Amino acid sequence: MLGRGMMKAGKRLAREIASRNPRTGKEAEQMKSFLFAAATAASFVVVPGVAAAGPIERACMASDRGGNRSLCGCIQQAADMTLSGGDQKRAAKFFKDPEAAHATWVSQSKSDDAFWERYKSFGQTAEAYCGG
């Protein structure tokens, strides 16, 4: 039953993201496939108290705005759906050092620009998935 709930949540998330970010047919299909795969994978991994916290969840919990395990865990799930492990480690540093986020945002580097686009996608996913 847990798997079905995650599948429904994944489909709701895909619809929500699609409604906020209209894409071409091919891009929309790729996004749906990705989110479906992520939701399916998450349905096999979700075991309360057993899974280790990821870098985003740990940074969230340690931040002065953190401490809400449920919210920080949800944000980590959004990160798992949208960011690579390296991107998650980089983004986790922003919780402790917001100036690093600003420096990345204003950077002229192509790699920073590409990371920032992925980071924005993560933020939009977390907002939609975790209730803002």
C-alpha positions in Angstrom: 0.0 0.0 0.0 2.9 2.4 0.7 4.0 2.0 -2.9 0.6 3.0 -4.3 0.6 6.1 -2.1 4.0 7.1 -3.3 3.0 6.5 -6.9 -0.1 8.7 -6.5 2.1 11.4 -4.8 4.5 11.2 -7.7 1.8 11.6 -10.3 0.3 14.6 -8.3 3.8 16.2 -8.2 4.3 15.7 -11.9 0.9 17.3 -12.7 1.7 20.2 -10.3 5.1 20.9 -11.8 3.7 20.6 -15.4 1.0 23.1 -14.6 3.5 25.6 -13.3 6.2 25.0 -15.9 4.6 24.3 -19.3 6.9 22.4 -21.6 6.9 21.0 -25.1 5.4 17.6 -25.6 8.8 15.8 -25.6 10.1 17.7 -22.5 6.8 17.0 -20.6 7.0 13.3 -21.4 10.6 13.1 -20.3 9.7 14.9 -17.0 6.8 12.6 -16.4 9.0 9.6 -17.0 11.7 10.9 -14.7 9.2 11.7 -11.9 7.5 8.4 -12.2 10.8 6.6 -12.0 11.8 8.7 -9.0 8.5 8.0 -7.2 8.7 4.3 -8.0 12.3 4.2 -6.6 11.3 6.1 -3.5 8.4 3.7 -2.8 11.0 0.9 -2.4 13.3 2.9 -0.2 10.9 4.6 2.3 11.3 2.8 5.6 10.9 5.2 8.6 13.9 5.3 10.9 16.1 3.1 8.7 17.2 5.3 5.9 20.3 7.5 6.5 19.8 11.2 6.2 21.2 12.8 3.0 23.3 15.9 2.9 20.4 18.3 2.4 18.4 16.8 5.3 21.4 17.0 7.6 22.1 20.6 6.6 18.5 21.5 7.0 18.3 19.9 10.5 21.5 21.7 11.6 20.4 25.1 10.3 18.9 27.8 12.5 15.7 27.4 10.4 15.7 23.7 10.6 14.9 21.1 13.2 11.7 19.9 11.6 12.6 16.3 10.7 9.5 15.8 8.6 10.1 19.0 6.5 13.8 18.4 6.2 13.2 14.8 5.1 10.7 16.0 2.5 13.2 18.5 1.2 15.8 15.7 1.0 13.4 13.6 -1.1 13.0 16.5 -3.5 16.8 16.7 -3.7 17.0 13.0 -4.4 14.6 13.5 -7.3 16.3 16.5 -8.9 20.0 16.7 -7.8 23.0 14.4 -8.2 25.0 13.5 -5.1 27.6 16.2 -5.8 25.0 18.8 -6.4 23.3 17.9 -3.1 26.6 18.3 -1.3 27.1 21.7 -2.9 23.6 22.8 -2.2 23.8 21.7 1.4 26.6 24.2 2.0 24.1 27.0 1.2 22.3 26.3 4.5 25.4 27.3 6.4 26.7 29.9 4.0 24.0 31.8 2.1 26.8 34.0 0.6 28.0 30.9 -1.4 24.5 30.7 -2.9 24.7 34.3 -3.9 28.2 33.9 -5.4 27.0 31.0 -7.5 23.9 32.9 -8.6 25.9 35.9 -9.8 28.8 33.9 -11.2 29.5 34.1 -15.0 30.7 30.5 -15.1 28.9 28.2 -17.4 29.2 25.3 -14.8 27.7 27.6 -12.1 24.9 28.6 -14.4 24.1 25.0 -15.2 24.2 24.1 -11.4 22.0 27.1 -10.6 19.4 25.9 -13.1 19.4 22.4 -11.5 19.2 24.1 -8.0 16.2 26.2 -9.1 14.5 23.1 -10.3 15.2 21.4 -6.9 13.7 24.5 -5.2 10.5 24.4 -7.3 10.2 20.6 -6.7 10.7 21.0 -3.0 8.1 23.8 -2.8 5.5 21.8 -4.7 6.3 18.5 -3.0 6.7 19.8 0.6 4.0 22.4 0.7 6.1 25.5 0.3 
